[in-house]
Amino acid sequence: MKKEIFNKQNRHWEDTFVSKPQMFGTAPSIAAIKAVEIFRNNGVRKILELGGGQGRDTLYFAQQGFEITVIEYTASGIKAIEERAKELEVSHLVTTVQHDVRQAFPFEAGHFDACFSHMLYCMALTTLELTFIAGETNRVLKSGGIAIYTARNTDDADCGTGTHHGEDIYECGKFIIHFFSKEKVETLADGFEIITIDNFEEGALPRKLFFVVQKKLEDGKVNAAKSSC
C-alpha cells in the first residue's frame, strides 16, 4: 500500500468541500432515512456518526431528535456542519469532533447507543485500518448497540477501473475507493451480530452499495448467524 497516496485523500476531500459547499446536497441520504426507523425501533438516543462530510445526515438525525456526535477529518466539513446546525437551530443536539478515524476514538467505552457511517468504510482505508475502526466502534457502543454502515460493493461499475492500490481498492477520478464483498463485511464483524446486508443504489452512475446493520454482542459471546432486523 502507498501510504502517502492514501494520506493525500484528506487534502483532496478538503479542497473538494471548499470548492463544492453542497457537494452531496442538503437532503439526507437513503441510508440515513432507513437508519432512523431502525434506531427508533431499538430505543436509540445517542448516535456517533463517522465521516459526516458536510453534514446532510448529521443534521437530519438532529432534526429527528437524536443526540448526534459526528467525527469528520476535514476542517471545512466541520465548519459546514456547525454553521448549518445553527441555522436549523439544532446546535444543542450536535457535537462535532475533527478527528482521523484511523486513530483511537476520543470517547469512553460504552458511550453511544448507535453508530452510523455512510460510505466512510469505502474510502482510502486498508482492511487493517477498517478492522481497527470496527473495533473502536464496538468499544464505544453500549452492549446491544446498533452499528450501521454503507459501502460501495464489488458489483459497482467503478470496481476494477482506474488505478489499483491493492486489495479491492481503486483510484477513480482522484477518489480512492475500497469496494466491499460480503466476505469483507463478515471479516469486519468481530464482536457484532450481522442483522442484515442489503443492497441499494444511489446517485446517477448509479453507485451500488451494501447497507449493513449490526448489533454489538454481549461480552463473551461469539458472532451469531444472521437474523432479520
C-alpha positions as semicolon CSV with decimal commas, in nm:
position;residue;x (nm);y (nm);z (nm)
1;M;0,000;0,000;0,000
2;K;0,130;0,351;-0,084
3;K;0,050;0,520;0,245
4;E;0,144;0,869;0,127
5;I;-0,110;0,840;-0,157
6;F;-0,384;0,741;0,086
7;N;-0,295;1,025;0,323
8;K;-0,331;1,280;0,041
9;Q;-0,702;1,196;0,024
10;N;-0,753;1,421;0,327
11;R;-0,627;1,722;0,129
12;H;-0,830;1,617;-0,176
13;W;-1,154;1,598;0,026
14;E;-1,073;1,929;0,198
15;D;-1,025;2,103;-0,136
16;T;-1,338;1,937;-0,278
17;F;-1,558;2,050;0,011
18;V;-1,424;2,407;-0,014
19;S;-1,490;2,425;-0,389
20;K;-1,828;2,248;-0,364
21;P;-2,004;2,369;-0,045
22;Q;-2,305;2,145;-0,114
23;M;-2,133;1,858;-0,294
24;F;-2,390;1,599;-0,181
25;G;-2,681;1,840;-0,138
26;T;-2,874;1,905;0,182
27;A;-3,126;1,620;0,164
28;P;-3,046;1,316;0,380
29;S;-2,910;1,001;0,221
30;I;-3,132;0,698;0,164
31;A;-2,919;0,523;0,425
32;A;-2,989;0,785;0,693
33;I;-3,363;0,771;0,631
34;K;-3,359;0,392;0,666
35;A;-3,138;0,416;0,974
36;V;-3,379;0,644;1,161
37;E;-3,653;0,379;1,158
38;I;-3,409;0,115;1,284
39;F;-3,276;0,345;1,556
40;R;-3,627;0,427;1,678
41;N;-3,722;0,060;1,685
42;N;-3,418;-0,006;1,905
43;G;-3,463;0,282;2,151
44;V;-3,156;0,473;2,031
45;R;-3,090;0,821;2,171
46;K;-2,716;0,892;2,131
47;I;-2,560;0,837;1,788
48;L;-2,197;0,852;1,676
49;E;-2,153;0,930;1,307
50;L;-1,824;0,852;1,135
51;G;-1,728;1,074;0,842
52;G;-2,007;1,329;0,845
53;G;-1,884;1,518;0,538
54;Q;-2,080;1,841;0,507
55;G;-2,349;1,718;0,745
56;R;-2,655;1,627;0,542
57;D;-2,714;1,312;0,752
58;T;-2,583;1,463;1,076
59;L;-2,839;1,741;1,061
60;Y;-3,118;1,506;0,959
61;F;-3,056;1,294;1,268
62;A;-3,062;1,606;1,486
63;Q;-3,387;1,722;1,324
64;Q;-3,534;1,384;1,412
65;G;-3,450;1,449;1,778
66;F;-3,139;1,234;1,821
67;E;-2,825;1,348;2,004
68;I;-2,558;1,320;1,737
69;T;-2,181;1,333;1,774
70;V;-2,004;1,347;1,439
71;I;-1,641;1,269;1,360
72;E;-1,512;1,441;1,045
73;Y;-1,148;1,488;0,947
74;T;-1,186;1,795;0,723
75;A;-1,199;2,140;0,879
76;S;-1,433;2,261;0,604
77;G;-1,674;1,978;0,679
78;I;-1,680;2,061;1,049
79;K;-1,739;2,429;0,971
80;A;-2,025;2,350;0,735
81;I;-2,194;2,125;0,991
82;E;-2,166;2,378;1,272
83;E;-2,294;2,667;1,060
84;R;-2,588;2,471;0,926
85;A;-2,674;2,337;1,273
86;K;-2,706;2,697;1,396
87;E;-2,928;2,789;1,100
88;L;-3,155;2,495;1,172
89;E;-3,150;2,561;1,549
90;V;-3,026;2,211;1,634
91;S;-2,680;2,302;1,767
92;H;-2,778;2,173;2,113
93;L;-2,811;1,823;1,963
94;V;-2,493;1,827;1,750
95;T;-2,137;1,775;1,873
96;T;-1,858;1,798;1,616
97;V;-1,515;1,636;1,653
98;Q;-1,238;1,685;1,397
99;H;-1,054;1,354;1,409
100;D;-0,888;1,087;1,194
101;V;-1,079;0,760;1,240
102;R;-0,754;0,569;1,192
103;Q;-0,667;0,687;1,543
104;A;-0,839;0,579;1,868
105;F;-1,179;0,744;1,906
106;P;-1,178;1,013;2,178
107;F;-1,470;0,860;2,371
108;E;-1,504;0,628;2,666
109;A;-1,625;0,271;2,624
110;G;-2,000;0,212;2,603
111;H;-2,084;0,578;2,545
112;F;-2,319;0,554;2,243
113;D;-2,641;0,372;2,163
114;A;-2,563;0,352;1,793
115;C;-2,308;0,429;1,524
116;F;-2,378;0,535;1,166
117;S;-2,148;0,579;0,869
118;H;-2,243;0,644;0,509
119;M;-1,961;0,547;0,270
120;L;-1,672;0,619;0,506
121;Y;-1,582;0,249;0,510
122;C;-1,527;0,252;0,133
123;M;-1,278;0,540;0,142
124;A;-0,896;0,513;0,124
125;L;-0,870;0,264;0,410
126;T;-0,694;-0,072;0,416
127;T;-0,858;-0,380;0,563
128;L;-0,626;-0,348;0,862
129;E;-0,742;0,010;0,919
130;L;-1,106;-0,091;0,873
131;T;-1,061;-0,367;1,130
132;F;-0,932;-0,105;1,374
133;I;-1,228;0,127;1,303
134;A;-1,476;-0,158;1,352
135;G;-1,307;-0,243;1,681
136;E;-1,323;0,115;1,803
137;T;-1,688;0,133;1,700
138;N;-1,757;-0,179;1,903
139;R;-1,570;-0,036;2,203
140;V;-1,766;0,291;2,222
141;L;-2,106;0,124;2,175
142;K;-2,319;0,002;2,461
143;S;-2,392;-0,370;2,480
144;G;-2,661;-0,439;2,220
145;G;-2,580;-0,112;2,043
146;I;-2,662;-0,078;1,673
147;A;-2,392;-0,017;1,411
148;I;-2,500;0,078;1,059
149;Y;-2,266;0,147;0,771
150;T;-2,275;0,158;0,393
151;A;-2,001;0,077;0,143
152;R;-1,979;0,056;-0,232
153;N;-1,964;-0,310;-0,329
154;T;-1,784;-0,517;-0,588
155;D;-2,085;-0,507;-0,823
156;D;-2,036;-0,131;-0,862
157;A;-1,947;-0,018;-1,216
158;D;-1,631;0,157;-1,094
159;C;-1,490;-0,155;-0,927
160;G;-1,185;-0,274;-1,118
161;T;-1,138;0,054;-1,306
162;G;-0,874;0,324;-1,259
163;T;-0,550;0,275;-1,068
164;H;-0,532;-0,035;-0,849
165;H;-0,390;0,023;-0,499
166;G;-0,409;-0,335;-0,369
167;E;-0,697;-0,539;-0,223
168;D;-1,025;-0,417;-0,382
169;I;-0,905;-0,056;-0,374
170;Y;-0,910;0,157;-0,689
171;E;-0,848;0,525;-0,762
172;C;-1,127;0,658;-0,982
173;G;-1,123;1,025;-1,080
174;K;-0,881;1,117;-0,797
175;F;-1,100;0,948;-0,534
176;I;-0,970;0,626;-0,377
177;I;-1,247;0,371;-0,316
178;H;-1,239;0,042;-0,125
179;F;-1,505;-0,188;-0,277
180;F;-1,668;-0,442;-0,045
181;S;-1,760;-0,806;-0,091
182;K;-1,992;-0,982;0,155
183;E;-1,685;-1,168;0,279
184;K;-1,530;-0,829;0,367
185;V;-1,839;-0,737;0,570
186;E;-1,817;-1,066;0,758
187;T;-1,444;-1,017;0,820
188;L;-1,514;-0,683;0,991
189;A;-1,799;-0,815;1,207
190;D;-1,593;-0,940;1,502
191;G;-1,787;-0,859;1,820
192;F;-2,109;-0,797;1,627
193;E;-2,409;-0,994;1,512
194;I;-2,480;-0,916;1,148
195;I;-2,851;-0,840;1,127
196;T;-2,879;-0,761;0,756
197;I;-2,665;-0,693;0,450
198;D;-2,895;-0,524;0,200
199;N;-2,822;-0,388;-0,148
200;F;-2,925;-0,042;-0,261
201;E;-2,833;0,214;-0,525
202;E;-2,755;0,583;-0,503
203;G;-2,658;0,856;-0,749
204;A;-2,654;0,879;-1,126
205;L;-2,398;0,605;-1,204
206;P;-2,567;0,452;-1,004
207;R;-2,338;0,360;-0,717
208;K;-2,412;0,010;-0,586
209;L;-2,380;-0,024;-0,210
210;F;-2,429;-0,253;0,085
211;F;-2,644;-0,132;0,376
212;V;-2,506;-0,321;0,675
213;V;-2,687;-0,343;1,010
214;Q;-2,511;-0,498;1,309
215;K;-2,571;-0,534;1,680
216;K;-2,294;-0,537;1,939
217;L;-2,268;-0,871;2,114
218;E;-2,258;-0,901;2,487
219;D;-1,909;-0,962;2,627
220;G;-1,801;-1,323;2,593
221;K;-2,046;-1,412;2,317
222;V;-1,936;-1,522;1,971
223;N;-2,074;-1,398;1,640
224;A;-2,423;-1,530;1,574
225;A;-2,582;-1,620;1,244
226;K;-2,772;-1,354;1,053
227;S;-3,124;-1,275;1,162
228;S;-3,386;-1,029;1,040
229;C;-3,399;-0,677;1,179
